[in-house]
Amino acid sequence: MRCVPLKSHEQLALQATHRVRQRFIIERTATVNQMRALLLEYGLTVPVGRKVFERSLPTILEDAENGLPDFIRALVLRLRERWQQLDIHIDDMSLMLGQASSASSLCQKISTVPGIGPIVSTALIAAIGNGSQFKKARDLSAWLGLVPRQYSTGGKSSLGGISKRGNSYLRQMVIQGAKALKIHMKRDKSSLGEWVARLEAGHHHHVVLIALANKIMRICWKVLTSGRDYQPYPNASAAV
C-alpha cells in the first residue's frame, strides 16, 4: 500500500488556486451554454466555439430585426457581463499560477519537460510534490490513469482503454498539454518528434495523445526524482 505524504503549505495553496480557477471555468461554460440556449429558443444559432460566439454576439444583440424580444436581449446582456467577469477571474488565477510556478524550484524543473507549462506544472506539484511516493515512472502514470487496463480470459492477457483512475483534473491538464505538444511535434525533428511521428503512422490520434501524455509524466517523474533538468535523449525510445 502506497503511503500518501502530507501536502506542504505550498501544495495546498496551489491546489486551492486550481480548484477556484476550475470553478470559474465550469461557471463560464455553463453561462455560455445558457446564452446559447436562450438564443436558440428564438431560432438564433451560433457556430460551435466560445471565441466564435464571443465575436458573433454583438451583431446578434444589435440586430433589431432578428425577432429577439427585448427582455431576452437584456438577459443575454447580463449573462455576457458575467462571462466577461469570469474571464477576468480566470486570467487572474492563471497569472497567479504562473507566478507560483516561477517561484517554485520543483515547478521550474518539470517546466523543462516538453508539454509542461505553468498550469500543468503547478497542478502536478500540488498533487505529488517531489514524486518520491512513486517507486518508478510507470507508477505515476498508473496512478494518474494513463495506462491501459489489463484483462485476462482463457489464460490470455489483453489491454483495454486507459484506466482513468486517480486525479481526473490533473489527467485532463496533462492530456491538454500533450495535445498542444503533439501539434508542435509535427514540425519537430528531435528524437521525441520522431517517436511521435512513428506512433502516428500506425495508431489512432487518441492513442498517440494518451501515449504522449504517459511519456510526459514518466519524464517528469525522472526529472523530479533525479534532481536534474530534462535533457532530450539521443533516442526517444530510451526516455522513461
N, C-alpha and C positions, 0 to 999 in steps of 0.2 A: 504494500500500500504506500503510495507516494504522499509524503508529508507536505502540507500546504504552508509555506512560510508566511509569517505575518507581514502585511504590507507596511512599508515605511510611510511617513507623513507625505513625502513627495509622491509616492504611488497613489495614495488616497486622494491627493489634490488633483492629480492628472485624471484619475478615474471619475471624480466628481465633475470636472470640466467636460469630459467626453459625454457624460450622461446628460448634462444640461444642454450641450450642443446638439446631441441626438434628439432630445426632446423638442428643441426648436425646429429641427429638420422635419420631424414627424408632423408637428403642428403646421409647418409651411405646406407640406404635401397635402394635408387634409384641407387647408384653406384653399389651395389652388383647385383641388378636386371639387370643392363645394361651389366655387365660382364657375367652373366648367358646367356643373350640373344645373345651376341656375340659368345660365345662358342657353343650355341645350333644351330646356323646357320651352323656350321661345324660338326654337329652330336655328339657333346660332351655334355653329360648331367651329372649333379651332383645331388645327393640326396638333398632333402629339408633340410634347416637348415644352418644358417650362419657359425656356427662353423665347420660343416662338409665340407662346401665349402672351408673354410679357410685352413683346413687340406689337402684337395684334390688338391688345386690349384697348389702348387709347382710341384707335379707329372705331372699334365696336361701340365704345361708350359715347363717342362724339357723333355717331350716326343717328340722327333724329328720325330717320325713316326705316329703321330696321325692325320696328314693332316691339321694341323692348320697353315695358312700362317704366315710368319714372321711378316708382318705388323700388323696382328690381334694380334699376340703374344705380340708385342710391345704396342699396345693399351691396352690390358688387364693388362700388367705390369704397365702402367701409372695409370690405374684405381685402381690397387692394392695399389700403393703408396698413392693415395688419400684416399683409405679406411683406411690405416694404420694411416694417419694423422688425420682422423676423429675419429678413436678410441682413439687417444691421447687427442683430444679436448673434447670428451665425458667424458673420465676418469677425466680430469681436472675439468670439470663442476661438475661432481659427487662429487669430492673431496671438491670443494668449497661449495656445498650444505651440505655436511657432516659437514664441519667446521661451517657453518652458523647455522645448527641445534643444534650443541653442544653449541653455544654461545647464543641461544635463549631460554628463560625460557618457553615460550609457546610451542615451538617445543619439549623441553625436557619433558614437562608434557604429551603431547599426544604420545610421544615415549614410554611411559609406557604401552600403549594400544597394545594388540597383533595385528600384521599385519601392524603396523606403523613403518617405518624406516625413515632414513634421507630424502629420496626423497619425500615420501608421506607427511611427517610432514611439510617440508618446502613449498610444493605445497599447502597444506591445510591452513597453516597460512598466506601465501601470498594471498590466496583467501578470507578468512573470518576473519582473525585477531583473536580476543578473542571469536568470535561466539555470541556476545551479541545481534546481529541483529535478531537472531532466538529465538522465544519465547519458543519453545520446540524442543526436539531432532528430532521429525519427520519432522519439518520444514526444518532442514538441509538436511535430506535425500531426501525430496521432491524437494528442491532447486537444488540438485545435480542430480536429475533424477533417483533415486534408488528406487522409489516406483511405484507400478502398476498404470496404467491408469484405471480410473473408467468409465464404460459405463452404461447407463440407457436406457432400452427399455421396453415398456409394463408394466411399474411400477416395473420392476425388475432391480437390480443393479448387474453388473458383473465386474470382474477385468481382465485386459489385460496384455500386457507386460509392462515393465518399461517405464516411460515417456521419458527418455533420454534428459531431459531438462537441462539447466544450463551449467556448465563448463565441456565440454567433455574431455578435457585433464586431469583434476583432477579426473573425474569419472573413466577414464581409469587407472590412477595410483592407485586409491583405489581398483579397481577390481583386478589389478595385485597383490596388497598386500594381498587381500583376497584369491587369488589363491594360493599364497605361504603359507599362514597360513593354508589353508584347507589341504594341503599336510602334514603339520606338525601335524595337529589335529588328523590324523589317529593314531598317537602314543600317543596322549594326553588324559589323563584320568581326566582332570579337568572338571568343570561344563560346560565350553564353548565347550570343546571337545565332551562332551556327547550331548550337544544341536545340534552340527553339525552332530553327528552320527545319531541322531533321524531324522533330516531332510533328510539325505542321504538315510535313509531306505525307504522313500516314495516319494521322489522327484527327478527330473532330475538334473544332475550335474550343469547345468547352473542356475537353480532356486536356488539351495543351495548356489552357488557362489554369486549371487546377494543378497540373504538374509543375507549372512555373511558380505558382503560389507556394507549393510544397517545397520547392528548391529554395525559394527566397527565405522561408522560415528556417530551413536547415542551415543555410549560410549565416543567418542572424544568430542562431544558437552557437555556431562555431566562433563567430566574432565575439559574442558575449563571454563565452567560457574560456577562450584563449587570451582575451585581452588585447588582441591585435585588430587593426582596421582591416576591412575587406581588401583583398588583392585578387584581381582576376587570375584564374587558373590558366596555365598553358593549354589545358584541355578541359572543356566544360564538363566532361563525364567524370572528372576527378573531384568536382565540387561536391560538398556534402549537401 
